[in-house]
């Protein structure tokens, strides 16, 4: 962690990693319960059959319980990380932060782990020996059944009750740190349903294990199976939601300067918009996914894009200075800077490793609205761009770009109409009631590679200007909630001799750009086709705020 970093931000990173680890371990443990442990715990079959499985498959049996032991460890780490994080939040003078609930959750975790882990230790040691003894007829079935019932009572009632209390404390800590229960009603409702299910399962397990005998088996144990079959998959969903709720509070305490530009609003009303809008804006959910990318890296994404229309204006820098978050700095020519729009159609955008199977993936239209920025590192070239708006006309890709990438906070317009008719390319972007930008433009291919007169002092010829505008290998974004600058690396090898000059037909219309481009001439050109690769993202630690960086340098 950088010495300049806010302690709460560093602990938030650890907390999100702990939540992701716990979710993963719960999923693996559930799979182990259904496979490696299932035959040895199936109380619908004879005791001898269960014992025979345990005796003949000791490695599977022990590995199965190891996943649950690691799950217990993950819960302990999550509880400790939550206490540490909310303690840092409290130190920042946020009194209603849920720290007391987090401490209670940590105590409940310990109370759950002690009986459960002792039982699981016995299940992978002495119990395996007892299974062998019963298989060899060295002990009576009642001895084995008594041991089995005892350890199932300790795990399924004592441990489960403690973990249920832990989850309730986590829930209260999370909502208290993120604006209160009213802000996250759905999360609280699902949590209360889960705790009711698990407490009922604990009671049913107690009744079944304390009344177990050879004739009746475990009376009512089918209810335990049913409740757990419903509860644990819902628990995974709830834990993802837990990360999103914690992240909501954290991101509100550390807001991005460009949050208003990037916040997504769905282009239509109705249920779909009410579901997808908060999903796409969930910073905590993105932080959870980011944690998994260290284990399962995001693949290189490829697309064969076509009909790329560039619209560019050299505008007074002060008109767009407020769009650029600190510490990024506009790359200026004198007291002016370029605003650049490019709209194009993807050619089967998706993972490169799919090869020819990429033909099954969608070919959405995309529009990127960019500013050119100074190097993030002092010794870097001017090769970075900042997206102040970007939009995709495919719902899945728009949401996925937000959840899987920090450098491309995409919006979803109602429609993008981008088509070529003869030597003309017509673009129309309708944002509906959403947050995507609006645009109407028509350009006509020409043969005149003429440098505009107002750019002669900055560029030697038309090719030099085009090279400046297309030369890019990364997009950058500032994320105060993680104290970092994200750099999204790309490969888009545009050959200058393949670029086609273009003239704007009529005027370019856009409410967002109306005052920005007023009085400025549009320089347009077209790239007929070019391969595109998204190469992944890297992070640079964000230093202390510098208000000077918000100004456009001449």
N, C-alpha and C positions, 0 to 999 in steps of 0.2 A: 504494500500500500504506500502511495506517495506520502511523504511527510506533510504536504500541503493539503491533503485530502481531509474533508470533514469525517470524523470518526464514524458518524452514523452511516455515511455512504459506504465506507469500507465494510462495516458490519452488516449492512443491507445486502451487499454482494454475497457475503458468507451465508446469510439467512436464506437467500434465494437458492443458493447451491444446496443448502440443507433440505429445503422443501423439495427440490427436484430429486435429490438422492432418496428422500423418504418415499416419494411417489413411486420411483422406480423400484425400490425394495419391496413396497407393498404389492406391486404388480407381479414381481418375480415370486414372492412368497405365495401369492394366491395361485399362481401356476404350479408351484411345487406342491401345494396342498391338494390340487386336483390330480396330480400325477404321482410324484414320488411318495407322498404321504397317504394319499387316498386309500389304497388297498389295506394299509395297516390301521386305518381309523374308520373303516366302513363297518359300523355297528350292526348293520343288517345281516352280516354273515356271521358264522360261528366264531367263537373266541379262538379256537384252534387255528382257523384259517388266517385270522389276523396275525396271530403269533408266528405262524409259519412264514408269512410274508416278511415280517420284521426280521426274523432270524436269517432268512435266505437272502435278504437284500439290505444288509447293514449299511453299506456305503450310500445307497439311495436314501435310506431312512435318515442317516445322519446329515447328508447334504440338504435334504428337505427341511430339517429342523434348523440347519445353519442359516437358511434364508430368513426364517422367522427371528433368529437371534440377531442377524444383521438388521432386520426391520426394527427390532427393539432399540438397537444402537442408533439407527437413523432417527427414531422418535426422540431419543435422549439428546442427540446433537441438535435437532430442530428446536426442542424446548430451550436448550441452553442458548442457542443462537437468537431465539426470539427475546429472551430476557436481556441478552447483551445489546441487541439492537434497540429495544424500547428503553433501555437505560440510557443509551446515547441520545435518543429522542427526548427523554426527560431532561437531560443535561442542556438541551437547546431551548428550554423553557416552554415545552409543550406538556402541560400538566396532565391533561386528559389523554394519556397515551397508552393505557392498558397494561402498564408494567406490572401492576399488582396481579392481574389475571395471568400474565406470563409466568410470574414466580409461582403462582398456584399450579399452573400447568406443569412446571418443572417438578414440583413436589409430587403431583399425581403421577407423573411419568416414573419417578423413582418407586413409588408405592406399587405401581403396576409391574415394573420390571423385576422386583425382588422375588415375588412368588412365581411369576411366569418363568423367569430364567432358571430358577432352581428346579422347577418341574421339567423344563426342557433339557437341562443338564442330566437329570435322572432318566429322561426318555432316550437319550443317546448313549447312556452308559449302563447302569444297572438294569434298566428295562429291556435292553437288547439281550442281556444275559438271561433274564427271566423268560423272554420269548424262546430262546434256545432250550431252556430247561423244560418249558411246556411242550415244545415240539418233540423233545426226547422223553417226554412223560416223566420227568424228574420232579415236577411240582404239580399240584392240583390246578385245574382251570380257575377255581375261585381265587387262588393267590394272584394269578396273573390279572384277572378281572379287577380285583381290589386295587392293585397298583395302577392299572390303566385308568380306572375311575378317579382315583386320587389325583393323578397328574392332569387329567382332563378337567377336573374341578378347579385346580389351581390355575391352569391356563385359560380355560373358557369362562370361568366366573370371576376368580380373584383378579387375574391379569386383565381380562376384558373389561371389568368394571372400572379398574384404574385407568385404562386407556380411554374409556368413554368419558370419564371425568376430565382427563387430559384434553381430549378433543373439544369438550365444552369450554374449557379455559382458553384454549387456542382461539376458538371462535370469538369469545368476548374480548380477548386481547386484540385480535385483528380488527374487529369493528370499532372498538374504542380508539384505536390508533388511526382509523380511516374515516372519521366523521360520524360515528355512531351507528346503531342498528338500523335506523330509518333509511340511511343511505344504501344499505345492503340487505334489504328485506329478503330477497330470494335466497341469499347465502345463509341467513339466519334460519329461515324456514326449513331449508334442506338440512342444516345442521341439527335442528331440533328433531326432525324426523329420524335422522340417523341415530341420535343418542337414545331415542325411544326404542328403536329397533334393537340396538346393541344391549341396552339394559334389559329388555325383554328376553333377548338371547341369553344373557347372563343368568337370569332367573330360571329360564327353561333348562339351561345346562346344569344349574345347581340341583334342580328337581330330578333330572335324568341321572346324573352321576351319583347322587346320594341314595338313589333307589335301585341302582343296577344290581341285577342278579342273573344267574345262568339261564333261568327259565324265561324271564321277561326281557332280558337284555337291558337297554337304556330306555325306559318308558318316556315317550314324548320327545325323543332326541330328533325326530324328523322336523320338529319345529325349529330346533337350533340350526339344522342344515338350511331350512328355508329362509330364516331370518338372515343368516350370514350370506346366503346366496344373493339376497337382495341388497344387504347392507354394504358388503365390501366393494362391489363395483360402484355403488353410489359414493362410497368413501373416496375412491380415486378421483371422481369428478369433484367432490367437495374439496379435496386437497389442492387440486388445480385452482379452484375458486379461491381457496385460502391465500395462495400466492398472489392471485390477482387483486384481492382485497388489500393485503399488506402493501402491494405495489401501488395501489391507488392512493393510499395515504402518503406513501413515501414520495411519489411523483408530485403530489399537491404541495408537499413541504419543500420540494426542490424543483420548481416549475422551470420549463424551458422558455427562453425569451420568444421563440418562434412557435409556441404552442398553438396560438390562435390560427396561424397559417396552416398548420399541419393537422389540426383536429378534424377528424372525418365526420361528416354528416351524410347519411345515406340519401340518394337522390329521390327516393320515393318514401311515402309513409307506410303504414301498415306494420304487420307483425315482423316481416323480414327486416325492415329498417330498425325496429326496436331491439332485435336480437343482434344484428351485425354491427350496428353503430357502437355499442359499448364493447363488443368483442374486439373490434379493430382498434379501438382507442385504449385498450387495457395495457398500460405500460408494464404492470406487474406480470401479466401473462407473457409478454415479450421477454421480460427478464428471466422468467422460468425457462422458456424455450432456449434462450441464449446459454443457460447453464448446461443444457443437454448437448449443445453443439461441441463442447469439448470432448465428449465421448463419441458422438455420432456427428462428424463434421458435415456441414452443408455442402452438397456436391457442386461442382462447377456447372453453371447453367448456360445453355447455348440457345441461340436463335438466329435465323437467317432473315434479317429485317429488310424491308423493301419500302420504296417511295418515302424516303426521309426528307421532309420539308423543313428547312431551317429558316426561321424568321428572326432577324437580329436588328437591334437598335442600340446606338451609342447614346446613352441618356445622361443627364446630370446626376452625379453620384448621390447627391443628397436625397433624390427622389426614392431611392431603394435602400438607403443606408440602414433604415430601421428594420428592414426585413432580414438583415444578416445578424445572426446571434454572435455575441462575444465568445471567444476572442478572434473569430474569423475577421479578415480584412478584405475589402473589395480590391480587386486588381484594377487600377484606374489608368486611363490614358489622359494625362492632364487632370482635369476635374470631372471627367466622364468615365462611365463604365458600361460594359455591354450587358444588355438583357437579351437572352437567347431562348427561343422556343423551337423545339423540334418535335414533329409529330410523324409517326410512322406505323407500319403494320408489322407485327411480329410474324416470324415464320416458325411456328411450332416451338414455343418457348418452354424449356424444361431441362432436366438433367442431361448433361452431355453423354453420360455413360449409357443412356438408352439407345444411342446410335440411331439406326433407321426407325426404331419404334417411336422416336419423337414425332413422327408423322401423325400419331394418334392424339397429340396434345393440341391445345387451342392456339389459334393465331389471332390474338387480341390486338386492338389498336391502343397505342400508348402515346401520351404527350408529356414531355419533360420541359419545365420552365426553370431556367437556370441563371445563376450569376457566376461570374468568374472571380476566384478568390486568390489571395496571396498564399504562398506555401505555408502549410501547418508547421513544418520544420524550417528553420532558417536557411538550411542549405538545399532545400528542395526546389524543383523547377515550378513554373506556373503551369501546373497541369491538373489543378483541382477545380471542381465545380460544386456549387451548392444548389440543391433543388429547393426552390421556394414553393413550387407546386408541381405535382406530377399526378397523372390519372391514367387508369386502365378501364376499358369498357367490358371487362370480364370480372364478375363478382368474386369468384374463387381466387383469381390472381391478385386482385386488389387487396383482399383480406390477407392472403398468404404473404404478400410483399411486406405488409406491416408487421406480421407476426414472425417472419423469418429473416427480416432485414432491417437494420437500423438506418441505412443510408437512403431508403426509398419509401418515405411515408405516403403511399399512394392514396388517391381519392377515387371514388367511383362515380362517374357522370351518368346521367340518364342514357346518353348515347354519344358515340363518336362516329361521325360520318367522314371518312377519309378515303377519297377515291381519285383515280386518274382517269381523265377523259381526253384522249388525244394528247395535246401538249400542255394540258392544264391539270393541276391538282387542286381539288376543292376540299377544304376542311371545315367541318362544323362540329362544335362541341356544345352539347346542351347539358348543363349541370342539374337540371330539374330543380328540386328544392334542397339539393345537397351542397357540399363544400368544394366540388371540383370547379376549376376555372371554366369560363365560357370563351368561345372563340369562333369567329367567322373569317375565313381568308380564302383567297384564290390566287394562285401563282401560275405563271405561264413560262414554260421552258424557253430560253433564248440562247443565242450563240455569242452574246457580247460579254466578254470577260473584262468588264470595265470597273476600275476602282472608283468608288464614289468620291466626289471632290472634297467632301468634308472629312475624309479619312486619309487623304494624301499625306498629311503631315505625320501620320502614325505608321503607315504601311507603304512599302515600296511598290507593290503591285497587287492585283486581284488574288493571285495565288498565295501571296504572303498573308493577306487578310483571311482567306479561307482556312489556311493552315492554323492561324491563331484560334479561329472559332471551333475547329473540329479536333484540335489537339487536346486530348483529355485521356486520363487513365484512372481517374478515381473521383467519386463524389464524397463530400465530407458533410458531417452533421455533428452538432454539439448536443451533448446529453448531460445536463447538470445533475440529474438524479443518479448518474453513475460516475460523475466526475471524469468524463472522458470525451474525446473527439473520435467519432467513428469514421473510418476511411473505407469506402466500398470500392474495391478495385475492379476495373473492367478492361476489356480489350475490344476496341472497335477500330480496326485498321482501315482508315479511309484513304484511298489513293486520290491525290488532288486532281490528277488528270481524268478521273472518272466522275468528278463533281460537275454538275450541270448548272450554269447560271440560270437565274429566274427573275422575272419581274412580277411585282405585285399588281394584280388587276383590281382596280378600285381601291378600297381601304381595308385595313385590318381592324376588326371590331372585337373589343373585349372590355367588359366593365372593369375588370381588375387592373388592366393596363392603361385605361383611358387617360388618366392624368400622368402616368409614368412616361408614356411615349409621345405625349403631346408635343408637336413641333419637331419631332425627330423623324428622320427618313429610315425606311425599312430596307435592309439589305438581305436579299433572299437568294437561296440556292437549293439544289436538290441532289441527294445522293440516291441513285436508283436502287442499289442493293449493297449490303455489307454484312459480313458475319459478325456476330456479337457474342461475347463471353462475359459472364459475371463470375469473377475469380475469388469471391469471398471478401471478408471484412477483417480489418485490424483496428486496434485501439491505441490512442495516444492519451496519456494522462493529462487531464485538464488542470492547468495551473490556476493561481489566484485570479479573480476577476480584474480586468483592466478596462476601465471605461473608455480609454482612448481607442480601443479596438472597435468600438461601435461607430467610429467616425471614418469617413472615406478620405483616405490620404490623397493629396494631389500628387 
